Amino acid sequence: MKSKVIKLAGLPVGIPQAANFTMVVEVLPTIQNGQLLLKTLYFSVDPYLRAKMSGGHQPPLYAGDIMYSRGIAEVMESKHPGFNPGDKVISFFEWREHLVHNGEGISILDNKGFQLSNYLGVLGTTGLSAYFALADIGKPKAGETMVVSGAAGAVGSIAGQIGKLMGCRVIGIAGSNDKVEWMRSVLGFDGGINYKNTPSIADEVARFCPNGVDIYFDNVGGVISDSVISRMNNYGRVVVCGSIADYNDTDVNFGPRLLPLVVYKKLLIQGFLIADYRDRFAEGIVQLQQWITAGKLQFAETIIDGFDHLPEAFIGLFNGRNEGKMIVRV
Ligand SMILES: NC(=O)c1ccc[n+]([C@@H]2O[C@H](COP(=O)([O-])OP(=O)(O)OC[C@H]3O[C@@H](n4cnc5c(N)ncnc54)[C@H](OP(=O)(O)O)[C@@H]3O)[C@@H](O)[C@H]2O)c1
């Protein structure tokens, strides 16, 4: 059986380009005892893959490596006692249409009335990042003001809504008027800033947050974060979830020195990695499912069709092509 495979042809300089990826066709071996033949159904594409290409996220990706990310697959054939044909499974998978697997590290997905793709987004590591990072670092209290960057994306759209559920006033920052409108009308945010058409993000943050910022859920870093952190209140908490504005940097960039502010405002700035929470995924999924079922949590998925479009979908993360979670349906 032949199967397409996508590799990293070369490391990107700046924003990734289609030429950084290459597709080859490989012949799959016949499965042996203890193995499975999988057909991949969905892949998540994520900003951290770019950070892997510059060595910031471990383990790094090197030129020539097969790309991989979290995905959902169907068992086509099984010579493994733990899996049956038709089972849907979730794990990190190489970017292949079909693959032979020994079953290690993959789990059978019982999607319980939810779409399979939801387990790569709102019920996957992005929804769970929003949930755990906000609960453990942001610690929202009713009446506080929370600002979310990357607010119309997979993590940000969920983080902002959880802030609302906890009684916060939530302001989102995103890259288009349509996204700002979606955050306000569908997600229920109290306000939104389009950072791409605003002469001064700092002035807009000041206008939308007249009483300062108590929690900043940061998905982007860069100038947006400098502007928000400058408006933090005493004992404010900064959840550093991601820095997509910096992932494509070719130079080292410096913003204002914020440490004096950290001292005088007594700020907590803490990084977060969802991998630390693997043992608690089930708990987070139950809570997110309950909120969705009760109509309290909305989510969006931008689904790009076709295995060949994996690189294009990944690149789209850096020009804001997605609303909610970016997913490729194989
Ligand atoms: N720490 C963890 O465990 C963890 C887990 C998941 C994700 N993350 C991080 O969280 C962040 C969001 O991830 P996600 O999966 O939810 O992606 P996402 O927000 O769904 O997609 C990326 C979004 O980032 C925005 N963006 C792209 N370039 C930007 C720039 N230069 N400045 C500002 N915004 C920019 C774009 O929206 P606009 O139209 O608004 O520009 C784009 O839609 C990323 O930094 C990611 O690395 C961390």
The ligand as an SDF file (V2000), in Angstrom:
LIG
                    3D

 48 52  0  0  0  0  0  0  0  0999 V2000
    1.7180   26.5200   26.7200 N   0  0  0  0  0  0  0  0  0  0  0  0
    1.0230   25.5270   26.1850 C   0  0  0  0  0  0  0  0  0  0  0  0
    0.9740   24.4020   26.6720 O   0  0  0  0  0  0  0  0  0  0  0  0
    0.2820   25.8570   24.9190 C   0  0  0  0  0  0  0  0  0  0  0  0
   -0.7070   24.9960   24.4230 C   0  0  0  0  0  0  0  0  0  0  0  0
   -1.3960   25.3810   23.2550 C   0  0  0  0  0  0  0  0  0  0  0  0
   -1.0540   26.5850   22.6410 C   0  0  0  0  0  0  0  0  0  0  0  0
   -0.0650   27.3640   23.1750 N   0  0  0  0  0  0  0  0  0  0  0  0
    0.2820   28.6540   22.6020 C   0  0  0  0  0  0  0  0  0  0  0  0
   -0.8670   29.4770   22.6790 O   0  0  0  0  0  0  0  0  0  0  0  0
   -0.9010   30.3430   21.5700 C   0  0  0  0  0  0  0  0  0  0  0  0
   -2.1990   30.1400   20.8080 C   0  0  0  0  0  0  0  0  0  0  0  0
   -2.1930   28.8130   20.2790 O   0  0  0  0  0  0  0  0  0  0  0  0
   -3.4480   28.2530   19.5130 P   0  0  0  0  0  0  0  0  0  0  0  0
   -3.1840   26.8290   19.2340 O   0  0  0  0  0  0  0  0  0  0  0  0
   -4.6700   28.6430   20.2510 O   0  0  0  0  0  0  0  0  0  0  0  0
   -3.3590   29.0420   18.1380 O   0  0  0  0  0  0  0  0  0  0  0  0
   -4.4660   30.0020   17.5650 P   0  0  0  0  0  0  0  0  0  0  0  0
   -4.5860   31.1670   18.4780 O   0  0  0  0  0  0  0  0  0  0  0  0
   -5.6830   29.2220   17.2610 O   0  0  0  0  0  0  0  0  0  0  0  0
   -3.8380   30.4300   16.1590 O   0  0  0  0  0  0  0  0  0  0  0  0
   -2.8250   31.3310   16.0880 C   0  0  0  0  0  0  0  0  0  0  0  0
   -3.3880   32.7730   16.0290 C   0  0  0  0  0  0  0  0  0  0  0  0
   -2.3580   33.6510   16.4370 O   0  0  0  0  0  0  0  0  0  0  0  0
   -2.5880   34.9100   15.8740 C   0  0  0  0  0  0  0  0  0  0  0  0
   -1.2950   35.4630   15.4430 N   0  0  0  0  0  0  0  0  0  0  0  0
   -0.4940   34.9960   14.4680 C   0  0  0  0  0  0  0  0  0  0  0  0
    0.6060   35.7750   14.3600 N   0  0  0  0  0  0  0  0  0  0  0  0
    0.4660   36.7540   15.2830 C   0  0  0  0  0  0  0  0  0  0  0  0
    1.2630   37.8860   15.6710 C   0  0  0  0  0  0  0  0  0  0  0  0
    2.4350   38.1380   15.0800 N   0  0  0  0  0  0  0  0  0  0  0  0
    0.8020   38.6930   16.6530 N   0  0  0  0  0  0  0  0  0  0  0  0
   -0.3780   38.4440   17.2570 C   0  0  0  0  0  0  0  0  0  0  0  0
   -1.1780   37.3950   16.9550 N   0  0  0  0  0  0  0  0  0  0  0  0
   -0.7480   36.5700   15.9800 C   0  0  0  0  0  0  0  0  0  0  0  0
   -3.5230   34.7210   14.6780 C   0  0  0  0  0  0  0  0  0  0  0  0
   -4.7670   35.3570   14.9720 O   0  0  0  0  0  0  0  0  0  0  0  0
   -4.9980   36.9320   14.7170 P   0  0  0  0  0  0  0  0  0  0  0  0
   -5.9140   37.0140   13.5390 O   0  0  0  0  0  0  0  0  0  0  0  0
   -5.6220   37.3810   15.9880 O   0  0  0  0  0  0  0  0  0  0  0  0
   -3.6600   37.5680   14.4420 O   0  0  0  0  0  0  0  0  0  0  0  0
   -3.7430   33.2080   14.6170 C   0  0  0  0  0  0  0  0  0  0  0  0
   -5.0550   32.8590   14.2580 O   0  0  0  0  0  0  0  0  0  0  0  0
    0.3350   30.0560   20.7400 C   0  0  0  0  0  0  0  0  0  0  0  0
    1.3470   30.9640   21.0890 O   0  0  0  0  0  0  0  0  0  0  0  0
    0.7090   28.6510   21.1460 C   0  0  0  0  0  0  0  0  0  0  0  0
    2.0760   28.3910   20.9850 O   0  0  0  0  0  0  0  0  0  0  0  0
    0.5960   27.0140   24.2870 C   0  0  0  0  0  0  0  0  0  0  0  0
  1  2  1  0
  2  3  2  0
  2  4  1  0
  4  5  1  0
  4 48  2  0
  5  6  2  0
  6  7  1  0
  7  8  2  0
  8  9  1  0
  8 48  1  0
  9 10  1  0
  9 46  1  0
 10 11  1  0
 11 12  1  0
 11 44  1  0
 12 13  1  0
 13 14  1  0
 14 15  2  0
 14 16  1  0
 14 17  1  0
 17 18  1  0
 18 19  2  0
 18 20  1  0
 18 21  1  0
 21 22  1  0
 22 23  1  0
 23 24  1  0
 23 42  1  0
 24 25  1  0
 25 26  1  0
 25 36  1  0
 26 27  1  0
 26 35  1  0
 27 28  2  0
 28 29  1  0
 29 30  1  0
 29 35  2  0
 30 31  1  0
 30 32  2  0
 32 33  1  0
 33 34  2  0
 34 35  1  0
 36 37  1  0
 36 42  1  0
 37 38  1  0
 38 39  2  0
 38 40  1  0
 38 41  1  0
 42 43  1  0
 44 45  1  0
 44 46  1  0
 46 47  1  0
M  CHG  2   8   1  16  -1
M  END
$$$$
